[in-house]
Amino acid sequence: MIHTLRLPALAVVLGCLLSGCEKQTTPAPAVIPAQTSFAGTIVAVGDSLTAGYGLNETDAYPAQLEKKLQAAGYRWRVVNAGISGETSSGTLSRVDWVLKLKPDIVILETGANDGLRGIDPQVTKKNITETVRILKQNRVTVVLAGMRMVTSMGRDFTEKFAAIYPAVAQKHDLILIPFFLQGVAGNPALNQEDGIHPGAEGYRIITDMVFPYVLQAGVK
């Protein structure tokens, strides 16, 4: 049985409004000092849940993940390529830009805004599949972050939405994070006032959860 995230309908509306339902401008690539040497690059691609909406960028999970990796002796950089309000179609449209960052690994977290907008899950699946295809074609290892939708969207929709991620992961032999917000979703103490976007402590939990998956992806 697929478990869905139970959040108030008002929080869904606020989350969509606060995260910016319209696609934002693609950020400039991160500038890394020339003297800094890295063993590899992870690009965290996603929407406001990756961007760290409402927080300093240092509190978002990509920055926390880089810090955790380096503390463990892994000289990898993690680039935050999250854009608040982005849908899966937006992610697909900028995949060539992502490739310019020369990622060894991409953590792909997208689709939540599709769900909140009621976009057909088949459309979302198609966009994610094509994004993955392009990344793999360019020899990028993809870690796919699974997502679930609020129950207010209806059982049929939420089940079809949740099924997207394991299906894509299985078909394309990807590393799958079953649920990106595991242990954080629905906990007021770990989220901001909108009830959807994690706070700094919520991102710490997400970082700890993501960490073994990126090691599995080839960080060494």
C-alpha positions as CSV (number, residue, x, y, z in Angstrom):
1,M,0.0,0.0,0.0
2,I,1.3,3.4,-0.9
3,H,1.4,5.9,2.0
4,T,0.6,9.5,1.2
5,L,1.6,12.7,3.0
6,R,-1.3,14.1,5.1
7,L,-1.1,17.9,5.2
8,P,-3.9,20.5,5.4
9,A,-5.3,21.6,2.1
10,L,-4.5,25.2,3.1
11,A,-0.9,24.4,3.5
12,V,-0.8,23.0,0.0
13,V,-2.1,26.3,-1.4
14,L,0.3,28.3,0.7
15,G,3.2,26.1,-0.3
16,C,2.4,26.6,-3.9
17,L,2.1,30.3,-3.6
18,L,5.1,30.8,-1.3
19,S,7.4,28.7,-3.5
20,G,6.4,30.6,-6.6
21,C,4.3,28.6,-9.0
22,E,6.0,30.2,-12.0
23,K,9.4,29.1,-13.1
24,Q,12.2,31.3,-11.8
25,T,15.3,32.4,-13.7
26,T,18.1,29.8,-14.0
27,P,20.8,30.7,-11.5
28,A,24.4,31.3,-12.7
29,P,26.8,28.4,-12.2
30,A,28.6,28.4,-8.9
31,V,32.0,30.0,-8.9
32,I,34.6,27.8,-7.4
33,P,38.1,29.2,-6.4
34,A,40.7,28.0,-8.9
35,Q,42.9,26.7,-6.2
36,T,40.2,24.4,-4.8
37,S,40.6,20.8,-5.9
38,F,37.6,18.4,-5.9
39,A,37.4,14.7,-6.5
40,G,34.0,15.1,-8.2
41,T,30.9,17.2,-8.5
42,I,27.3,16.5,-7.4
43,V,24.6,18.8,-8.8
44,A,21.4,18.9,-6.7
45,V,18.6,19.6,-9.3
46,G,15.1,20.3,-8.1
47,D,12.5,22.8,-7.0
48,S,12.1,24.8,-3.8
49,L,12.7,21.7,-1.7
50,T,16.3,21.6,-3.1
51,A,16.8,25.4,-3.4
52,G,16.1,25.7,0.4
53,Y,13.2,28.1,0.1
54,G,12.9,30.5,3.0
55,L,16.3,29.7,4.4
56,N,19.9,30.8,3.9
57,E,21.5,28.6,1.2
58,T,23.9,27.3,3.8
59,D,21.0,25.6,5.5
60,A,19.6,23.9,2.4
61,Y,20.5,20.2,2.0
62,P,23.0,20.7,-0.8
63,A,25.3,22.9,1.4
64,Q,24.8,20.6,4.3
65,L,25.6,17.5,2.2
66,E,28.8,19.0,0.9
67,K,29.9,19.8,4.5
68,K,29.0,16.3,5.6
69,L,30.9,14.7,2.7
70,Q,34.0,16.8,3.3
71,A,33.9,16.1,7.0
72,A,33.9,12.4,6.2
73,G,37.0,12.9,4.0
74,Y,35.3,13.1,0.6
75,R,36.6,16.1,-1.4
76,W,33.4,16.6,-3.5
77,R,31.6,19.7,-4.2
78,V,27.8,19.9,-4.2
79,V,26.1,22.6,-6.4
80,N,22.6,23.8,-5.5
81,A,20.7,23.9,-8.8
82,G,17.3,24.2,-7.2
83,I,14.7,26.6,-8.6
84,S,11.6,27.5,-6.5
85,G,8.4,26.8,-8.3
86,E,9.9,24.6,-11.0
87,T,7.9,21.8,-12.6
88,S,9.3,18.7,-14.2
89,S,9.0,20.4,-17.6
90,G,11.1,23.2,-16.4
91,T,13.7,20.7,-15.2
92,L,13.8,19.1,-18.6
93,S,14.1,22.4,-20.3
94,R,17.3,23.3,-18.5
95,V,19.1,19.9,-18.5
96,D,21.6,21.2,-21.0
97,W,22.5,24.0,-18.5
98,V,22.9,21.4,-15.8
99,L,25.4,19.5,-18.0
100,K,27.5,22.6,-18.3
101,L,28.3,22.2,-14.6
102,K,30.0,18.9,-15.5
103,P,28.3,16.8,-12.9
104,D,29.5,13.3,-12.0
105,I,26.3,12.7,-10.1
106,V,22.9,14.4,-10.2
107,I,20.4,14.2,-7.4
108,L,17.1,14.7,-9.2
109,E,14.3,16.0,-7.1
110,T,11.4,17.2,-9.2
111,G,7.6,16.7,-9.7
112,A,6.2,18.1,-6.4
113,N,4.9,21.3,-8.2
114,D,3.4,19.1,-10.9
115,G,1.4,17.3,-8.3
116,L,0.2,20.4,-6.6
117,R,-0.9,21.7,-10.0
118,G,-2.8,18.5,-10.8
119,I,-0.6,17.8,-13.8
120,D,-1.3,14.4,-15.3
121,P,1.2,12.0,-13.7
122,Q,2.0,10.5,-17.1
123,V,3.2,13.9,-18.2
124,T,5.4,14.2,-15.1
125,K,6.8,10.7,-15.7
126,K,7.6,11.5,-19.3
127,N,9.5,14.6,-18.4
128,I,11.5,12.9,-15.6
129,T,12.2,9.9,-17.9
130,E,13.6,12.2,-20.7
131,T,15.6,14.2,-18.2
132,V,17.2,11.0,-16.9
133,R,17.8,9.7,-20.5
134,I,19.8,12.8,-21.3
135,L,21.8,12.8,-18.1
136,K,22.7,9.1,-18.5
137,Q,23.5,9.6,-22.2
138,N,26.1,12.1,-20.9
139,R,27.5,9.5,-18.4
140,V,26.0,11.2,-15.4
141,T,25.0,8.9,-12.5
142,V,21.4,9.8,-11.4
143,V,20.1,9.5,-7.9
144,L,16.3,9.9,-8.2
145,A,14.5,11.4,-5.2
146,G,11.0,9.9,-4.8
147,M,8.1,12.2,-3.9
148,R,4.6,11.8,-2.7
149,M,1.5,13.9,-2.9
150,V,-0.9,15.2,-0.4
151,T,-4.1,13.2,0.1
152,S,-6.3,16.2,-0.9
153,M,-5.4,15.4,-4.5
154,G,-7.4,12.2,-4.3
155,R,-6.4,8.6,-3.9
156,D,-6.2,7.7,-7.6
157,F,-4.0,10.7,-8.3
158,T,-1.7,10.3,-5.3
159,E,-1.1,6.6,-6.1
160,K,-0.3,7.2,-9.7
161,F,2.0,10.1,-8.7
162,A,3.9,8.0,-6.1
163,A,4.3,5.2,-8.6
164,I,6.3,7.5,-11.0
165,Y,9.6,7.3,-9.2
166,P,10.0,3.6,-8.6
167,A,8.9,2.9,-12.2
168,V,11.5,5.3,-13.7
169,A,14.2,4.1,-11.3
170,Q,13.5,0.4,-12.2
171,K,13.4,1.0,-16.0
172,H,16.6,3.1,-16.1
173,D,18.5,1.3,-13.3
174,L,18.8,4.3,-11.0
175,I,19.5,4.7,-7.4
176,L,16.2,5.6,-5.8
177,I,15.6,7.6,-2.6
178,P,12.1,6.2,-1.8
179,F,10.8,9.4,-0.3
180,F,12.9,12.6,-0.2
181,L,11.0,14.0,2.8
182,Q,11.1,10.9,4.9
183,G,11.0,11.7,8.6
184,V,10.4,15.3,7.9
185,A,7.1,15.7,6.1
186,G,4.2,16.5,8.3
187,N,6.3,17.3,11.4
188,P,5.7,21.0,12.4
189,A,9.0,21.1,14.3
190,L,11.0,20.3,11.2
191,N,9.2,22.5,8.7
192,Q,8.6,26.1,8.2
193,E,5.2,27.8,8.9
194,D,3.8,26.8,5.5
195,G,4.0,23.2,6.6
196,I,5.7,22.0,3.4
197,H,9.2,23.5,3.2
198,P,11.8,22.0,5.7
199,G,13.6,24.1,8.2
200,A,17.3,23.8,8.9
201,E,16.9,20.9,11.2
202,G,14.6,19.2,8.7
203,Y,17.3,19.5,6.1
204,R,19.8,18.0,8.5
205,I,17.7,14.9,8.6
206,I,17.3,14.9,4.8
207,T,21.0,15.3,4.4
208,D,21.7,12.3,6.7
209,M,19.2,10.3,4.7
210,V,20.6,11.3,1.3
211,F,24.2,10.7,2.4
212,P,24.4,6.9,1.9
213,Y,22.7,7.1,-1.5
214,V,25.4,9.4,-2.9
215,L,28.1,7.1,-1.5
216,Q,26.3,4.3,-3.4
217,A,26.4,6.5,-6.5
218,G,30.2,6.5,-6.5
219,V,31.5,9.1,-4.1
220,K,34.9,8.0,-3.0
